[in-house]
Structure formats: C-alpha cells, structure tokens
C-alpha cells in the first residue's frame, strides 16, 4: 500500500470515529497512543529531506570517482598475481556496500519528503489531535522501515569474512 | 610470481585505485558530519518532536554508522593499497636494475629469469665457455649490489669466477638478483592479497559491535605491514611541546595526515596542539572501535559463576569494568545526539581512552574551542570515572546553555575535561595531594594545546579562557598552576573547593577580579572544612576563605553536587549564571556574597 493510500485509509477510519490503525511494522512501544507532544512542520521535513538528498548526491559522485579510478587496475593484463583478484573482489564489495548505503539514503530522503508533503496537504474534517497522532505514527512507521526493513538485517558475517566475497 | 607478471604489474594503478577509496572515505566522513550536525541537529533545532521525529533520528543514526564505517575502512584500504604499491615498486626496482645490468653486459635474460652469457676466449681472464644460469635461492642473501665490482663481492662470486669465469660469475649474480626480485614480489603479493581480503566490506548494512571490533582488528593487523610506507612520514615530536605538535601536523601533506590519522587514531586524538576537528575525527574512530570491542567482550562473557567463588570475583571485576566503560561511551554518544537541542552546538571529542590514567579519559567540547570567543574548561573532582561521565558532560552542556544566554551572538565552547586519576574515596584518598600532582602535566598540556590550536586557527588570537574546578578538580588546578606558573586561563573559578595548594590568589598569579570561588550548603561544608583541615589549601586557607582573596560568589547551592544544576523550570540556576557571567566576561552579572 502506498503512503498516500495508507494515509487516506487512516483518515477514513478516524473520520468514522474508529481507532487509529495500529501499524504492524511500527515499534510496539508507542504506536497506538502517541507519546508526548507532536511538533512537526513541513518546512523542517523538507529541509531534512534536502540535507539527506545532498548526502546521497555526494555518495553517487564518490562512487563514480571510485569506479573511474579503478579502471587502471581492472584493465591491467597480468596473470598469476593474487592481489589483482583480491583487489577486484575488494572493489566489488565496497561498490556494492556503498550502493546499498546510497539506496538507504535515498529511501530516507523519500520518507522525509513524504512526511513534509503529507503535512503540507493538511486535512480538514479530521480531529486535529487524532490527526496529528495518526499521521505521526504513520510517518514513523514508514521511516522505521529504513531501519528495520529486511534489506537492513544483520548477518553473522563480518567484513573480510571468508565466505562473503569468495566465489 | 613470474618475471612477466612483475614486469606487467604497475604500482601506479594501485595508487590510483587507492585515491578512489580515499575519495570514498572523505565523502563518508563529510556525510556522517552532515547527517549529525546538519540534518539531525537542525531537526532538533526546529523543535520537531513525536514518533516520526524519533524514528527519523534513529534512522539517521543508523545511516551515520554506515558512513562512519565506510570512512574508517576505506581509509584503511587507501593506506593498504599505497603500501602494496610501495612493496611492488621496490621489487620491480630490483628487477629492472638487474635487467639493466644484464643488458649492459650483453647477456640475455630468459622469460624464466635465467641469464645467458657468451663464451670468453683467451685474454687476461682466460678461456671459459658460455652458458645459462638460474637464480640460486641459497645465495640470495649474498647478492652483490648493482654496480659493485665482483672483486669485492661476496666470496661465492669470487669462487665462481674461478670455475665459470668473470662473465659466468656476473651472470649468476644477476640471475640471483632477478630471483630476489621475484621472491620479494611473491611475498608482497601473498601478504597484501590477505590484507585486501580482510578489508572487504561487510555484507549487511547493520554496523554492529562486532563490525567495529573487526575494524579495530583490521587496523592493528595492518599497522606492521604499513610501517614502511609510514616511515616516510616524519614522526611526531615526543617532547610534549604543543607548538611543535601543531607545526608537525601542519608540515604533513594532506595525504600524510590522512595516512597517519587512519593508522594511529589514538595518537592523533590525544595530541595537544592539533586542531580540534582533527582530534575529534580520530577519537570518534577510537570510540566506535572501543565500544565494539567492549560490547563484543561483554556479549562473549560466560554466565555469572556462583556467588562467593574466586571465579565470581574475577567475572564481576571484568563485567563491571566493561559495563562501566560502556556506560561512559553511551553517554558520549548521547551527547552527540543532542546537538541542535536548545541551540546546542556540535560536539568535539578531544580525548578518549577507556582506561587513561586508570579512571578513563574523556574530554568533550560543546562548540569548537579553536574558533570560540569564550572557552571554559571544567575539571571534575573526587570519584569521577568513565562510567559516570555522562553527569560531567551534562554539566558542560548546562554551562553552555547558561553562557549562550548571557552572550548571545558570541561563540562559546564549554569543555568537560577528565584525564586524571581522580581520588576514588572522599575520606581516605581525597585529602592527599598526590592525585593532583600526578594529574597536573596532562591538564597543563591540554590547556596549552587548546591555546595553540586557537592561535593556529585564528591567525594568532587567543580565546577568553576560564578554568573551572569542582571539588578536588580545583586542587588539581592549583597544583598545575603552581608547577608551571604559566597557565593559559584568564579566569579561575573554584567550586566547593577543599583547597588549591596555595594560601592566596597572588600565590597562583591571579588577582581577586579574575579569581572566583563559590561554596554550597550541606555536604559542601564537609568537603571544604575537611580540605582545609587536612591541608589541601595553604595555611588553612581555601578559596572561599576571606583571607584567600578570591571573589566569593553567591550561588545558593544546596549541596556539593549541585553547582551545575538547572532550575526545575529549565532555567540556569544562580550558580550556573554566576559561572556563565565569568565565562562570558560579564563580570557585572556575578552575584557576590557579602562583603565582596
């Protein structure tokens, strides 16, 4: 379900006097009720999104540089040198890691942008306090997916582990 | 590795690739700072609160960890690839020199490294057939240097000359050198391939304690094999002279600075006189690696043995040491996560060692002291240790808030300095001067270094500097000033002081206008009267004594531990306001006790 669709569903439930949907992916601690004050402005979320976007942009540039500066060693015609192969696997591992970090960065930027947008649109016809709490909880669950999602689970393997990059 | 491979191998391309990893490392370092001090801090400054905001900070924290991991590991990759290139270059030089000698002698060199030489007929040197020789591994250590005549070469070649003739002997020496080059290249190849495999990235995006522990191990394992590369960097001064430290750092090229910081973060982080952002960078790496190591050790501990056994005592000692240090490390992280709250500036970790002089070493600044208008350094007292360092950090945060209110627009940096073995027991140890005496050089070094870093950063300007001693911390300050007579602080504040090893401010080189003291109620009376009685002061005088000559402030402090507390409504207490008035040079705002 998209962010907009899920938010629309929550609005309907709230408008119908029902409880705010408890979000399965959110932390069990405080989803239903909302803890403390909710203070939120679209501008702040937009600024945060812009900050994260800049980081993702820099990451992309650095990855291009890494790839470009790698061409010499990748293109070296030499056999029987262990370091050449090891360097190639090293590059693959960091290229892959950084690409995933960049994706994570972009995903977070997307969540922050959505957060700013949702608040910017506003909602008439929904009680303001429930509105805040529902919206806050929904946004929180989406942002948390960038931490708890399956793509970010820890594995027992560490960097340099024997089985990670050997093929 | 064969000769063709060594000839085809270009050390330059490994160095070029290394630059790519440095680019990645630098970007990641910047990204980590941007996310913490830009995005996260600004969200706090904007007052965002609620579940979404909490989730955002958590996600940003995870992302910061990813970037920090990339920064440190790719920094290691950069150094490893450069060291590898250096080793290959050295092996290639042996080879090219030998090949050049072969060519100049008119010898042929086979693809297997064998050297063919022509026959020698008649003449003064006699008659010898031509032939082909291979490198002889057994003689490798006796290989003559290029250009050295065979007559002064090792005996083996002199002997060979008798049987093979001068051409044969020379051909053998060249073949041996080719063999040397290939052996050296093969050893380097195996060694560096192992290091490169060790430095591959983690396969998941959760940067766990075990991952950081692994990063620390990678650094240690690399350090021996990168020593040749780093040997070209002038070693840091050992004199402790902060100006020499600063000039040494400035004398290094950016690449040398990167390499040194990557391989020796704990040295750079502890070096007085270096820029605060450099020390911070180094210490954050040490912090994350240490936290990873300690957490991994804690996770690996066996279940608690039965109470009363020797095993239990050993287990508990280790358990308490690990959890205590981890408490402190978590408190430092918590402070990083507060940047932006109520305008709090970025944090600089200027010193970190989980053990230090015994109780740990944590030096943390709120705001960059190198460019600040006003710098305040707080020295804590009895029973301070790394486990409870969160309280000391909090004091410096509160003092920053109070100071910022009194000097809007000015740049203020408040520092929590803890790098001495504080007395652990208020009754038995605190009355002794030895702890202060032993701690003085480190405090003096830090203060001198802070002044030097400010001079360097601002083109010769100093900050208005205040040193604040709480409890036994003030005794340490007194001892330090007496030992050196050149203490770089404009103002001194002694809070709940049991004595400063002097009977008046003049003995410490200060006047009443720039020397402040404050006493409190309850337990504070015991500390001060006790200190006076056991002679931590001078001639029975302690800073709050009339005869000491300090300006005594009225902070209305209930007891010994309350000097840095905020009021229940979140405003700075009178004690904090008094300190902030001195820190910001607004001396008129100090509330004085009668008759001062």
Interface residues (C-beta under 8 A of the other chain):
Chain A: X26 X27 X30 X31 X34 X35 X36 X37 X38 X39 X40 X41 X43 X44 X45 X47 X48 X51 X52 X54 X55 X58 X59 X61 X62 X63 X65 X66 X67 X68 X69 X70 X72 X73 X76 X77 X78 X79 X80 X81 X82 X83 X85 X86 X87 X89 X90 X91 X93 X94 X96 X97 X98 X100 X101 X104 X105 X108 X111 X112 X115 X132 X135 X136 X137 X139 X140 X141 X143 X144 X146 X147 X151 X152 X153 X154 X155 X157 X158 X159 X160 X161 X164 X165
Chain B: X1 X2 X5 X8 X9 X10 X12 X13 X14 X16 X17 X19 X20 X21 X23 X24 X26 X27 X28 X30 X31 X34 X35 X38 X39 X42 X43 X46 X47 X48 X49 X50 X51 X52 X53 X54 X55 X56 X58 X59 X60 X62 X63 X66 X67 X70 X73 X74 X77 X81 X84 X189 X190 X192 X193 X194 X196 X197 X198 X199 X200 X201 X202 X203 X204 X205 X206 X208 X210 X211 X214 X215 X218
